[in-house]
Amino acid sequence: MSEISSETASETTFYRHVPRSLIGDYLRALFGLGIALTVFFSLDDKLSIVGGIFFVLSLLFLAFGLRTLRQQLLRVAVNDEGIFTKVFGTAALPWSKLSHVRLRFFGTRREHKSGSGGHMQLTLKGDGQKLSFDSTIEGFPDILWHAARAARHNGLGIDPSTAGNMLSLGIEPDKETRRPL
């Protein structure tokens, strides 16, 4: 992706994960990694099946911690032309090239019906790009609003699960709604 020009910067909204929203994930990664490594290094036979299990667990918790760091470093820019991300590299998805929108809810059925708990993940595909956003990122409703508008404009079909999840956030998949701010 080319950098966002200064001419469009005034029309562009920037989002990121608020660091305090990631504290729980950092603590889970640190706690899990600490326990797994403590057990692994306390074993006499590190090449045993138990040693292998705790070594793999430590790698999984390390990967989770690195994923959380990636979320903290993620920067998202949204404007009428497209969505742009920057972490270690940059990616751009022009709205005119959007070919797939998917919004999934992760949590219990009770959390989904009550609207409390759980989280959503938005996946956007097009122009050789696949971008995913967790609902904990600030501006998630605005990102979703832009994606729904582009999907309508591009004539994309929205699956029933995605449509229902959009409606639960107050965004109509089939007709124009006010932009959330």
N, C-alpha and C positions, 0 to 999 in steps of 0.2 A: 504494500500500500504506500502511496506517496503521502507525505505529511499533509495534514489539513492546512490549506492556505489561510493566510490571515484575512482574506476577503470573506471567507465563509465562516470564520471562527465566531463572529458575532451571532450567527444564526445557529450555531452548533451548541448542543448541550453536552456537558461532560459528566460522566458518572464513574464511581469506583465503589469498592466495598469499604464500609466504615470499619476501621480496624477493630473496634470493640465488638462488632458482630462476629468476628472470627476468633475471639479469645477462647470460647468453648472448644472449637476445633483444635486450636493450638494445644490446649490443656489435655484433650483426649489423645492427641498424637504423642505428646510428651509423656503422659502417664503410661500409655500402652507400650511405647518404645522403651521406657524405663523398666517396666515389669518384664517385658520380653527379654531385654538384654541382661537384666539381673539374673533371671532364671537360666538363660543360655550360658552366661559366664560362671555360674555356680555349679554347672554340671561337670562331673569328672570326665564323661565321655561325650564330647561335643559333636562327635560324628554319629551318635546314635539317632534313632528315629525321633526321640523327644528333643534332642539337640537341633535336628533339622526343622522340626515343627516350630520351635521358638526362634530359630534363625529366620525362617520365612515370615513369622509373625512380626519380628522386628523390622524386616524389609517392608512389610505392608504398612506398619505404623509410620515408618520413615517416608514412604510414598505419600501417605495421607498428610503428613506434615508439609511436604514439598508442594502438594496440591493446594494446601491452605495458603502457603507463601505465594504461590502463583495467583490465587484469588486476590490476595492483598495487593499485589503489584499490578493487577489488571486495571487498565484505564479504557473506558468506552466513550466514544463520541458518537452522537446521533444528530443527524440533520435530515432535511427533506430529500437529500440525494442518496443517503445510505447510512450504514453503521460501520464504525471503524474501531478496531481494538488494538491495544498495544500492551504486550507483556514483555517478552524477550525479543520478539519480532513484532511485526505489524500485520494486520489483515484488514481487508475492506470488502464489504458486500454492498454493492449498489442495490437500492430497493427495486430498481427495474429488473435486476437479475435474480431476485428472490424466487426460488422454485419450490421451497418446502418450509412449512412452519409446523412445529410440534410443541405443545405445552403439556407437560406431565406433572401430576401431583404425586408427591412422595410423603406418605404418612398413613395414619389409620383412617378408616371410613368415618369414624366418629369425628376425627379432627377435620376432615374435609367437609362434612355436613355442618359442623358448628362454625367453621371458618377460623378456628383457633388451632395453632400447631401445624406441623408439617411444613413442607416447602415445595415450591414449583421450580421446574427447570424448562427454560425456553431453548429450543434448538432451531436454528435458522440455517438453511442450505441454499446455495446458489453460486454460480460463477466460480465453481471449483473450491468454494469455501464451506466450512461447517463451523458455525459459531454457537456456543452454548453459554447460557447465562442462568445463574441461580437466583432465586427470588430474594436472596439476602443482599443483592447489590442495590445501592441506592438508585432510584429512578427506574426500577424494574417495570412499574406500570406504564411509564412513558416509552420505554423500549418496546414493550408488548404492543402498545397502541400504534407505534410506527410500523411494527411488523404486521399487525392486523390490517392496517390501512394499505400497506404495500401488497399484501395477499389479495385483498379485494380488487385493487387496481390491476394486478397481474392475472386475475381470474383463477386463483388457486383454490382448489377444494380443501376445506378444513375438516379433519376427521371429527366425529362427534365428541370424543373425549377432550380434544383441544378446544372445541367450541364451548363445551360446558365449563371448562376451566377458565376460559376467557370471560364468559358470562359471570362466573363467581367473583371475578375481579372488576366487574362493571364495564367490560369492553365487549361491544357487540361485534361478533365476527362478520356479520352480513350487512351491517349498515354503519354509517358514520356516527361516531360518538365524540363527545368533547374530549380534548386532550387532557389527561390527568397532569396536574402540576405539583 
